[in-house]
Amino acid sequence: MTDAKTDLISPGNIAKELGVSDGKVKKAIKELGLEPAAKKGVCSFFFRDAVAKIKASVGA
């Protein structure tokens, strides 16, 4: 069984994974209206399935 926390990823890590800037990822998240799955302080974490949506949006 997978741990739910391993399925979460921060926008910064999404940017690194896709090879684009943090700003592009944050803009895509806002445009797509994605809600974070979890928050820790000011940092938001998204489910891994959001990566594909963001990738399509930024054209990476």
N, C-alpha and C positions, 0 to 999 in steps of 0.2 A: 504494500500500500504506500502511495506517495504522500509525503507531508505537504500540506497546503502551502506552507511557507516557501517550499522549493519551487512552486509554480508561480511565484510572484517575482516581478522584475521592476526596477526603478527606471524612470525615463532616461537617466544618465547611462545606465547599462544597456538600455534599448538602443540608444544612440551609438554606443561603442559597437554593439553587435551588428548594427546596420551600416556602420561606417559613415554616419552623418553627424551634423552638429546637434547639440542639446536643444538649441533654439528651434530647429526644424521639427524635432520630435515633440517638443512642448506645443508648438503651433498646430501640429497634426492632431494631437490629443484634444486640444481646444476645439478645432474645427470639426472633429468627429464626435465631440460631445461625450468622450469616454470618462466614466467615473472611476476613481481608484477603488481597488478591491480592499485596500488597507492603507492606513496612514500611520506613520511613526514620526511624531513631531511635525515638521513642515514637509517631510518627504512622503510622496505618494508612491504606492506600489500597485502595479497592474498585473492581471492574469496574463500568462504567456500567449493566449489566443489574441490578445490585443496587438501583439508584435506584427502579425500578418496584416492587420488593418492599417497600422501605422506605416509599415513598409510600402503598401500599395499607395498610401496617401502621399508619402514623400518621394516616391519613385526610386527607391533604393534597390 
